[in-house]
Amino acid sequence: MEIGKELRKLLRDLFGSRLSEHMEVELLRLRQDFDARIQDYKSVIADLRAEKALLQAKVGMYELNINQRVGIDPTRKRPEKPSFANFNSPPAMSSWQKEVAEHDAQIEKELAAEAAAAKV
């Protein structure tokens, strides 16, 4: 039994350091691979988020454009409907009343011209 124990101790002393170095190198390689995958994953996520923001901006712009064309723009104030409650329409004039009003306006104009000529 002691021979086996001595043999194992000898093999461990001879090859143990190389094996541990090999395992450390493998461990470093795996960590680098893992870090590269994580970095790739994060860059893909950042690209997708940027693309999503761009697409959301485009969709918002298109919705705003469509709403303005249709007339459903939520940013604009609603135009108030005109109220005609206090509106009094002038009475309709007959053709004779129009003729008399034009004649009276012509006479007033001539009187004003005569008064201006008299002052000069």
C-alpha positions as CSV (number, residue, x, y, z in Angstrom):
1,M,0.0,0.0,0.0
2,E,2.7,2.4,0.7
3,I,4.1,1.9,-2.7
4,G,0.8,3.1,-4.3
5,K,0.8,6.0,-2.0
6,E,4.3,7.0,-2.8
7,L,3.6,6.5,-6.6
8,R,0.5,8.8,-6.4
9,K,2.5,11.4,-4.5
10,L,5.3,11.2,-7.1
11,L,2.8,11.6,-10.0
12,R,1.1,14.5,-8.2
13,D,4.4,16.2,-7.7
14,L,5.5,15.6,-11.3
15,F,2.3,16.4,-13.2
16,G,0.2,18.5,-10.7
17,S,1.7,21.8,-11.5
18,R,1.2,21.4,-15.2
19,L,-2.3,20.2,-14.8
20,S,-3.1,23.2,-12.5
21,E,-1.6,25.6,-15.1
22,H,-3.6,23.9,-17.9
23,M,-6.7,24.2,-15.8
24,E,-6.0,27.9,-15.1
25,V,-5.5,28.6,-18.8
26,E,-8.8,26.8,-19.6
27,L,-10.6,28.8,-16.9
28,L,-9.2,32.1,-18.3
29,R,-10.2,31.1,-21.8
30,L,-13.8,30.2,-20.7
31,R,-14.0,33.5,-18.8
32,Q,-12.9,35.5,-21.8
33,D,-15.5,33.6,-24.0
34,F,-18.2,34.3,-21.4
35,D,-17.2,38.0,-21.2
36,A,-17.2,38.3,-25.0
37,R,-20.7,36.8,-25.2
38,I,-22.0,39.1,-22.5
39,Q,-20.6,42.1,-24.3
40,D,-22.1,41.0,-27.6
41,Y,-25.4,40.4,-25.8
42,K,-25.3,43.9,-24.3
43,S,-24.5,45.5,-27.6
44,V,-27.4,43.7,-29.4
45,I,-29.7,44.9,-26.6
46,A,-28.5,48.5,-27.0
47,D,-28.9,48.4,-30.8
48,L,-32.5,47.0,-30.4
49,R,-33.4,49.7,-27.9
50,A,-32.1,52.4,-30.2
51,E,-34.0,50.9,-33.1
52,K,-37.1,50.7,-31.0
53,A,-36.8,54.4,-30.0
54,L,-36.4,55.4,-33.7
55,L,-39.4,53.4,-34.7
56,Q,-41.5,54.8,-31.9
57,A,-40.5,58.3,-33.0
58,K,-41.5,57.5,-36.6
59,V,-44.8,56.0,-35.6
60,G,-45.6,59.1,-33.4
61,M,-44.8,61.4,-36.3
62,Y,-47.0,59.4,-38.6
63,E,-49.9,59.4,-36.1
64,L,-49.6,63.1,-35.6
65,N,-49.6,63.7,-39.4
66,I,-52.6,61.5,-39.9
67,N,-54.5,63.1,-36.9
68,Q,-53.8,66.5,-38.3
69,R,-55.1,65.5,-41.7
70,V,-58.2,64.0,-40.3
71,G,-58.7,66.8,-37.8
72,I,-58.2,64.9,-34.5
73,D,-55.0,66.7,-33.4
74,P,-55.1,66.4,-29.6
75,T,-52.5,69.2,-29.1
76,R,-54.7,71.8,-30.7
77,K,-57.5,73.6,-28.9
78,R,-61.0,72.7,-29.9
79,P,-62.4,75.6,-31.9
80,E,-65.4,77.0,-30.3
81,K,-68.6,76.8,-32.3
82,P,-70.0,80.2,-33.2
83,S,-73.1,81.3,-31.4
84,F,-75.7,83.2,-33.3
85,A,-78.0,83.8,-30.3
86,N,-77.4,87.6,-30.3
87,F,-77.3,88.1,-34.0
88,N,-79.9,90.5,-35.4
89,S,-80.1,90.5,-39.1
90,P,-80.8,93.8,-40.7
91,P,-84.3,94.1,-42.2
92,A,-84.5,93.3,-45.9
93,M,-84.7,96.3,-48.1
94,S,-86.9,96.4,-51.1
95,S,-85.5,97.7,-54.4
96,W,-87.3,101.0,-53.9
97,Q,-85.8,101.4,-50.4
98,K,-82.3,100.7,-51.9
99,E,-82.9,103.3,-54.6
100,V,-84.0,105.9,-52.0
101,A,-80.9,105.1,-49.8
102,E,-78.5,105.5,-52.7
103,H,-80.2,108.8,-53.7
104,D,-80.0,110.2,-50.1
105,A,-76.3,109.2,-50.0
106,Q,-75.7,111.0,-53.3
107,I,-77.4,114.2,-52.0
108,E,-75.3,114.1,-48.8
109,K,-72.1,113.7,-50.8
110,E,-73.1,116.7,-53.0
111,L,-73.9,118.9,-50.0
112,A,-70.6,118.0,-48.4
113,A,-68.7,118.9,-51.6
114,E,-70.6,122.3,-51.8
115,A,-69.8,123.0,-48.1
116,A,-66.1,122.3,-48.7
117,A,-66.1,124.5,-51.8
118,A,-67.7,127.4,-49.8
119,K,-65.0,127.2,-47.1
120,V,-62.2,127.5,-49.5
